[in-house]
Amino acid sequence: MKFHKAGTTTIYYATAIFAGLILILWFFITDNYIKFGILGAYTLIYYLIIQFFRCPQRSIDLNEKAILSPADGKICEIKETVESEYLKTKCLQVSIFMSPTNVHINWIPIPGVITYMKHKDGEFYAAFKDKSAEENERTTTAVKIKDGREIVMSQVAGAMARRIINYVEVGDKVDQTTELGFIRFGSRVDLYLPLDTKLLVKINDKVKGTQTIIGEI
């Protein structure tokens, strides 16, 4: 299994703690019930940590007309709304909720050029709640596509996620193989699309980053 670079430090410390815990249990704990109980609990935690930072290898078909899912997860909201931070116009909002067990890499959904990126500190409400989109920590990114229109993507930190990492900058030319960033431990991604986008997903659909087509423009 390949691990994402965002998890290098976390996995290093988790492994060091695991090794130290084994030594302590081996030399200082004589009660086998306690020993194996503690070991079993931490083994589960360690497994969840390394699963969270897994980095799957995926074949990605580039398509200038298709908006590919930027993340693994489940469609939790679809509505018409005003994107108030950057576009300041009415859009189709498609929101993807990522649980702690999903891959948490975020990808660019459509080829273009990065025209806007801004990080905003905020609260840490559960990512599936509506107010998380406005009040939680988030990073907003805009991509100008070939026909001159712009698509906005907002990475929203959830109740567990307290760090959003990004790998692109304004002016970068990007496509659907480009990693936008990584959000730690539970979060959501909001897409703001042109109103005439032909949506191919519905509420509660499970989506896979770079594989599921969200819509066509």
Secondary structure, 3 states (H helix, E strand, C coil): CCECHHHHHHHHHHHHHHHHHHHHHHHHCCCHHHHHHHHHHHHHHHHHHHHHCECCCCCCCCCCCEEECCCCEEEEEEEEEEECCCCCEEEEEEEEEECCCCCCEEECCCCEEEEEEEEECCECCCCCCCCHHHHECEEEEEEECCCCCEEEEEEEECCCCCCEEECCCCCCEECCCCEEEEECCCEEEEEEECCCCEECCCCCCEECCCCCEEEEC
